[in-house]
Amino acid sequence: NATSLHDRPSAAGGVTALKVLLSATSYPADAGDWKGLFIQRMVEGLHRRNDIALSTWCPPGPQPQGVGSALQGDDGAWLADLSARGGIAHLLRTRPWQGGLSGLGLVRRLNTAMRASNADLYHVNWLQNALALPDDGRPALVTALGTDMQLLKLPLVARLLRRCFATRPVVLCPNADWMVAPLQAAFGDEASVQCVPF
């Protein structure tokens, strides 16, 4: 579990910082942007902890000094464009084919970044992004919003997520109590479910 990972003694006798890769598909582009503001607050809060070494994979925007970037190649520009088009959930509702292709592109890009990372733990924001988890056994904390629950109705999504969760310790963290029961029903044998309200 994450606690045992972060309590590992270092060679100097102290505690080794837990290396966390946080991924999200929205993030404020500047101080006036409201999109993904809660992700920015999450990044700032995690960065303040001296037992966490944080890197992020999210659209470009103001981040605290010392937070590493896990973006590969043109990921930043691609994510900024995805955000400008309303994100995956919006595209799936309004332009299903474009949304599907964008979803596949997101999974491919995030998987590449995760495989290149030396993170001890993946902090994956939004359930669909967990489809990118590589088969490396590293633990994952996966957040879920209400819109994510609609994705579970798409063919094969729940089965593919179960496959990603089966090879690692996973904690699913919905932001509202009503999601706990359906997530338990879908993944309770593969993951712990713990509500973490905004």
Residue, then its C-alpha position, 0 to 999 in steps of 0.5 A: n500500500a501507499t503508506s508502506l511505500h512512503d515509509r521506506p527508510s532511505a540510505a541516510g536513515g530518513v524517509t524516502a519521498l514517495k514519487v507520485l505521477l499525477s495525471a489529469t486532462s484539465y488544468p488552468a492555463d493561467a491565473g484567469d482560467w477556471k478549468g481544472l482549478f481543483i486539480q491545480r489546488m491538488v497539485e499545490g497541496l501535494h507539493r507542500r508535503n515534504d514526503i512526496a516528490l511530485s510530477t504531473w502529466c496535465p495541460p500546461g499551466p502555472q505549477p509550483q516550482g519543483v514539480g516535475s513534468a511527465l509530458q512527452g513530446d507534444d503532449g502539452a499542446w495536444l492536451a491544451d487542444l483537447s481542453a479547448r475542445g471541451g474534453i473527452a466526455h464532451l466530445l463523446r456526447t457531441r462528436p462520438w467518433q472524434g471523442g473515441l479517437s481522442g480517447l484512444g490518443l489520450v490513453r496512448r500518450l498517458n501510457t507512454a508517459m507512465r512507462a517513462s516515469n520512475a513513479d512509485l505511485y500513479h495518481v490518476n484523475w478520472l476513471q477513463n484515464a486509468l485505461a492508460l495504466p501500464d502492466d507494471g504492478r505499481p499502485a494507483l489512486v484513481t479519482a472518479l467524478g459523476t461524468d465518469m460513471q457514464l463511461l462505465k455504460l460503454p461497451l468493454v470499458a468496465r472490463l478493460l478497467r478491471r484488467c488494468f486494476a487486477t495487476r496492482p493495488v488500487v484505491l478508487c476515490p469518487n468525490a460523492d457518496w452515491m458513486v461508492a455502491p456502483l464502483q464497489a459493484a463493478f470493481g470491489d474485488e479488484a480495488s478499494v473504494q473510498c469516497v473523498p468529497f471535494 
